């Protein structure tokens, strides 16, 4: 959820941010990148989240990182209107540990976070928010997306099988591929519905992008 601590980080647009890149030190004046209703997105937030490259939320890719942060905030604002999600601390820590391993361990993660101007608490909150968004959109859209046997078989004949044949790979029979194809089609259809929903949220929101 949108913790007060994370809001303080976003509202840090009036503070000086010391950014350390490799061996050189650069002083950056943090500025407001956008205001989404009452939420502030700072340039440091846009930079830090672009470097994190988490992509846990399941939201469609946007044209740029700022638009992704705007979508992130719009969905969080919708989450605040809902009953709390059943997101466990184990879920959060599991993702954090997996990310730390990809960075080479906890120490390397700490150095990386420091290099992009983010502390561990902000990172943990970002993971928790993205997982909450993923759970929310799955609960909201997945029950209404169904793939028929005919649709799956059509995809198998027109896309799945030809793709493997071009690659010179063995093509498994349709029944063995049904679950994978169903998941692909469900995800694609959900992404289309989420995009339409995000467009509606944009139209009803007050979004001020700063130059």
N, C-alpha and C positions, 0 to 999 in steps of 0.2 A: 504494500500500500504506500501511499504518499506520506512518508514520515516527516515530522517537523525537521528532523536533521537534514533530510535530503532537500527539503524546501530551502533551508538555510544555505545549502550549497548552491542551489540555483539562484538564490537572491544575493549571492556574493558578487554580483555585477558591479558593486560599488567598492570592491576591495582590490588590492594588488595581488596578482597571482605570480609566484615565482615558478617558472617552468624550467626544468633541467633537461636538456636534450644532449645526449652523449656526454662529452666533456665540456661543452660550452654552456654558459648560463645566460638565459634571456629573460628580461623582465617584460611581462605582458600585462597591459591594462585589460582586465576582464570587462566585457561589454555585454549588453543585452542583445541576443540574437533574435528573439521573438517573444511575444506575450500571447499566451493561449488562454482566453478568458482571464482568469486571475493568476495563472501560473506563468512564471518567468523562466525562459530558457536562455542560458548564458552561452557565450561563445566557448568558454572553457568546457562546459558540459557537452556541447556539440563535438568539440575536439576529442575529449576524453572517451566518449562513447563510440566515436568513430574508430579510435585506436583499440578499444576493447574488442569490437567486432564480435559481440556475443550472439546476437540473433536467436534468442531463446523464445521470444514472444509469439512467434508464428504469424506476425503481421506481414502483409505483403511488402515487398521491397518498394521504396519510394525513389523519386528522382535524385534526391541527395539526402545527406545525413540530417540536415535541419528539418526537412519534411518528415523524416522518420521520427524525429523527436517530437514534432508537432502531433503526429498520429499517436505516439506513445502517451503523450499528455492527455489527448482527447479521450483515449480509452481509459486511462486511469481515472479521469473525472467521471466517466460512466461507472466505473467500479465502485467509486465512493458512494454511489446511490444504491448499491446492491448490498444484500446481506454478506457478511464476511465469507471469503472462500476458505475451503478446507485445504489450505496449503501448509504442509508440515515443515518444521525446521529441518527435518532429515532431507526433504526434497531440496531445500535451499543449499544445505551444506554439501550434498552430493554433487550438485552442479559446481559449487565453488571448488571442491577438491578436484573435479575433473578438469576444470579450467586451470587450476594451479599446476596440475601435472603437465598440461600442454605447454605451460610457461617454463617448465623445468623444475618446479618445486615451489614451496612456500616463500623461501627467501627471494627467489627470482621474481615471483609474483609481486612481492612487496616493492622491489626495486622498479619493476615495470610500472606499477601503479603510481609510485612517486614520480617517475619520469613523465607521466601524462597528467600530473596535477590532481590525482584522485587518491583519497585515503581508503583504507580497508573498509571502513564503515559505509562509505558511499558506494563502494563496489558491491558490498553485501546487499545493500538496499536496491541497487540496480538489478542484481540477480533476482531478488525477491519480487520486484515489480514486474520484470519480464516473465517470470514464471506465473505470476498471478494473472497477467494478461493472457498467457497461453491457456491457462485453465478456464478463464472466463470466456474466451472466444470458442473454445471447444464445447463448453456447456451450452453456449448460446446458439451455435450453428450446426454442430455435428448431428444432433438428433433429427434435423430436418433435411439432411442430405442422404439420399439413398441411391445406390447404383443397381440397376437391374442386370440380370444375367445377360440379356441381349446387348446392353450397352458395353458390358465387360468383354463379351465375345467379339463385338465389332471393333473395339480397341485392340484386342489381341490380333485380329486378322489384318487390320489396316495400319497399325503402328508397332505393336510389340514384336510380332513375328518378323515383319520386314526389316526392322532395325537389327535384330540379331542375325538375320540372314546376310545383311550387308557387311556385318562385322565378321562373318564366317563362323559364327558360334552356333552350337547346337540349340535347337528350339524345343523347349519342353512342351508337353501337351497342355492344352488350355486349362484343364482342371488343376494342374499343379501351379499355375500362374494366377489363378483367380484372386486369391487374397491380395497378392502384390498389386495386381491391376486395380482391384477395388480400392485399395488404399491410395493409389495414384490419382484415380478419378475423384475420389472423395476430397482429397486435398486440393485438387484443381478447382473443383466446384465450390469448396469452402472459401478459397482465396477470392473467387469472383464475388461471392456474397459479401465477404468482408470488405472488399474494395467499394462495393455499392454502399455499404453501411458507413464506411469512413467518409465517403463523399457527402452523405447526409449529415454526419457530425460536423464536417467542415462548413457546410452551408448554414448550420444553426449556431456556429461558434463565432466569437469575436477573436480574430487572429491578426495580430499586428507584427509584421516582419520588419525588423530594423535594417537599415542599410549598413 
